[in-house]
């Protein structure tokens, strides 16, 4: 099977459409998204800084470590169950949407000359369509299809080259840099910006989650595949660094989830 057919960014148009729908829903509660959006900026800035410091020769690839995977966050919330409070669940979903939106804006600006028209329509166009539609009655079944069929197919197709890649891909400097930037940078960046925002409640509103919960949520935000894979496809023209970047994204997922489990247990006490 030619998996590359299913690894094209255009395949994810329904996913980005759902991001637009979620964005529209979040924008109806401006006061509730100010804090998650600010925290999302911290969760993008520190990973980018860590990556640039560790990878001066690939510094232009820093957008790969920025996005949060909305589908993975939702799945993790379900798995963790009562360890994730309703307030943290709401905060995380708003943060993931803001994170993806900021990452898409960065992608559109940074890779404007590299993105084909079909890619632009499938990403930013789909988000805009979802955000502008007044209502969409098929959101629940579409979400099911995207989360359980479309995203898994796209992710497997994107990672298919790794199945035959040498072991050195997983231990490469680029892979470790991406994993470290996400695994370490995301929770600390979100935590620090939450701490800053807590000193300005008139601007960002009253904090509804504890700082320990912010660390747990920040750890979950370290998981990023879908949007990061799209950015990877625009960043690296050759197969070797692309495979190393994908390996780093894979490594960050279990590490981030285990950290979230650790902090969610502590937050529950």
C-alpha positions in Angstrom: 0.0 0.0 0.0 1.3 3.5 -0.8 0.8 5.1 2.6 2.0 8.5 1.2 -1.5 9.0 -0.4 -3.0 9.2 3.1 -0.2 11.4 4.5 -1.1 14.5 2.5 -2.2 17.5 4.5 -5.4 17.8 2.4 -6.6 14.6 4.1 -7.0 16.6 7.4 -9.4 19.2 6.0 -12.3 17.8 8.2 -10.1 17.9 11.3 -9.3 21.6 10.7 -13.0 22.2 10.0 -13.7 20.8 13.5 -11.0 23.1 14.9 -12.9 26.0 13.4 -16.1 24.8 15.0 -14.5 24.5 18.4 -12.9 28.0 17.9 -16.3 29.5 17.2 -17.7 27.9 20.3 -14.8 29.2 22.4 -15.2 32.7 21.0 -18.7 32.9 22.5 -17.0 32.9 26.0 -14.3 35.5 25.5 -13.7 35.9 29.2 -13.1 32.2 29.7 -10.5 31.9 26.9 -8.2 34.8 27.8 -6.3 32.7 30.4 -6.0 29.5 28.3 -4.9 31.5 25.3 -2.2 33.3 27.2 -1.1 30.0 28.7 -0.9 28.5 25.2 1.5 31.3 24.2 3.8 30.2 27.1 3.4 26.6 25.9 4.6 27.6 22.5 7.4 30.0 23.4 9.4 27.9 25.8 9.4 24.7 23.6 10.5 26.9 20.7 13.3 28.4 22.8 14.5 24.9 23.9 14.5 23.6 20.4 16.3 26.6 18.9 19.0 26.4 21.6 19.5 22.6 21.0 19.1 22.8 17.2 20.8 25.9 15.8 21.1 24.3 12.4 17.4 23.5 12.3 16.2 26.6 14.1 13.7 27.3 11.4 11.8 24.1 12.3 10.7 25.4 15.7 7.0 25.5 14.8 7.0 21.7 14.9 7.2 21.8 18.7 4.4 24.4 19.1 1.0 22.7 18.5 -1.1 20.7 20.9 -3.0 17.7 19.6 -6.7 18.3 20.4 -7.7 14.7 19.7 -5.0 13.3 21.9 -5.9 15.7 24.7 -9.6 14.7 24.5 -8.6 11.0 24.5 -6.3 11.5 27.5 -9.0 13.3 29.4 -11.3 10.3 28.9 -8.5 7.8 30.0 -7.6 9.8 33.1 -11.3 10.1 34.1 -11.7 11.6 37.6 -8.1 12.6 37.8 -9.0 15.5 35.5 -11.4 18.0 37.1 -14.2 19.6 35.0 -12.4 23.0 35.3 -9.1 21.5 34.0 -11.0 19.7 31.2 -12.5 23.0 30.1 -9.2 24.8 30.4 -7.4 22.1 28.4 -9.9 22.1 25.5 -9.7 25.9 25.2 -5.9 25.8 25.4 -5.6 23.2 22.7 -7.9 25.1 20.4 -5.9 28.3 21.0 -2.6 26.5 20.6 -3.7 25.0 17.2 -5.0 28.3 16.0 -1.7 30.1 16.9 0.3 27.3 15.3 -1.7 27.5 12.1 -1.2 31.2 11.9 2.5 30.8 12.3 2.5 28.0 9.7 0.6 30.2 7.2 3.0 33.1 7.8 6.2 31.2 7.9 5.6 28.7 5.1 3.5 31.0 2.9 5.7 30.4 -0.2 5.9 26.6 0.4 2.2 25.9 1.0 0.3 24.9 -2.1 -3.2 26.4 -2.6 -4.8 23.0 -1.8 -2.9 22.9 1.5 -3.9 26.4 2.4 -7.6 25.6 1.6 -7.4 22.3 3.6 -5.9 24.0 6.7 -6.7 27.7 7.1 -9.7 27.6 4.7 -11.2 24.7 6.6 -10.7 26.5 10.0 -12.2 29.7 8.7 -15.2 27.8 7.3 -15.9 26.0 10.6 -15.5 29.3 12.5 -17.9 31.2 10.2 -20.7 28.6 9.8 -23.7 29.6 12.0 -24.5 26.0 12.9 -23.5 22.5 12.0 -25.8 19.6 13.0 -23.4 16.8 12.0 -20.6 17.9 14.3 -20.9 14.8 16.7 -20.8 12.1 13.9 -18.1 14.1 12.0 -16.0 14.3 15.2 -16.3 10.5 15.6 -15.2 9.8 12.1 -12.3 12.3 12.3 -11.0 11.1 15.7 -11.4 7.3 15.2 -10.8 6.9 11.5 -9.3 10.0 9.7 -6.6 11.0 12.3 -5.4 7.4 12.9 -5.1 6.8 9.2 -3.2 10.0 8.6 -0.9 9.4 11.6 -0.1 5.8 10.6 0.5 6.9 7.0 2.8 9.7 8.2 4.8 7.4 10.5 4.9 4.4 8.0 8.5 5.3 6.9 9.6 4.9 10.6 8.7 1.2 10.5 11.7 0.5 8.3 13.9 3.3 9.5 17.2 2.5 11.4 17.3 2.6 15.2 19.5 5.7 15.0 16.5 7.8 13.9 15.0 7.4 17.4 18.2 8.4 19.2 19.1 11.2 16.8 19.8 14.7 18.2 16.8 16.2 16.3 14.4 13.5 17.7 15.6 14.1 21.3 15.4 17.9 20.9 11.8 17.7 19.7 10.8 15.3 22.4 12.6 17.4 25.1 11.1 20.7 23.8 7.6 19.3 24.1 8.0 17.1 27.1 9.8 19.7 29.2 8.9 23.0 27.6 5.2 22.6 27.3 4.3 22.1 31.0 6.9 24.6 32.3 5.9 27.3 29.7 2.2 26.9 30.5 2.9 26.9 34.2 5.0 30.1 34.1 2.5 32.0 32.0 -0.3 30.8 34.3 1.8 32.2 37.2 2.2 35.5 35.4 -1.5 35.7 34.6 -2.5 35.0 38.2 -1.0 38.4 39.1 -3.4 40.1 36.7 -6.9 38.7 37.5 -8.6 41.8 36.0 -7.2 41.0 32.6 -7.3 37.2 32.6 -10.0 36.5 35.1 -9.9 34.4 38.2 -7.9 31.2 37.9 -10.2 28.1 38.0 -7.5 25.5 38.3 -4.5 25.1 40.7 -1.0 25.5 39.5 -0.4 21.8 40.0 -3.3 21.1 37.6 -1.7 23.6 35.3 1.4 21.3 35.2 -0.8 18.3 34.6 -2.6 20.1 31.7 0.7 21.4 30.4 2.1 17.9 30.3 -0.9 16.7 28.2 -0.3 19.7 25.9 3.1 18.1 25.2 1.4 15.6 23.0 1.2 16.9 19.4 0.9 14.9 16.2 -1.6 16.0 13.6 -0.7 19.7 13.2 3.0 19.0 13.9 3.1 16.4 11.2 1.6 18.9 8.7 4.3 21.4 9.7 7.0 18.8 9.4 5.9 18.1 5.8 6.4 21.7 5.0 9.7 22.0 6.9 11.9 19.2 5.7 12.4 18.3 2.0 14.6 15.3 2.7 13.4 12.1 4.3 16.1 11.7 7.0 15.4 14.8 9.1 11.7 14.4 8.5 11.9 10.9 10.0 13.9 12.1 12.9 11.4 14.8 13.6 8.5 12.3 13.5 10.4 10.0 15.9 10.7 13.0 18.3 6.9 13.6 18.1 6.2 9.9 18.9 8.6 9.9 21.8 7.0 13.0 23.4 3.5 11.4 23.5 4.1 8.6 26.2 6.5 10.8 28.1 4.0 13.7 28.3 1.2 11.3 29.2 3.1 9.7 32.1 4.0 13.2 33.4 0.4 14.2 33.3 -0.6 11.0 35.3 2.0 12.0 37.9 0.8 15.5 38.3 -2.9 14.7 38.1 -2.5 12.3 41.0 -0.8 15.0 43.0 -3.4 17.5 42.0 -6.2 15.2 43.2 -4.9 15.3 46.8 
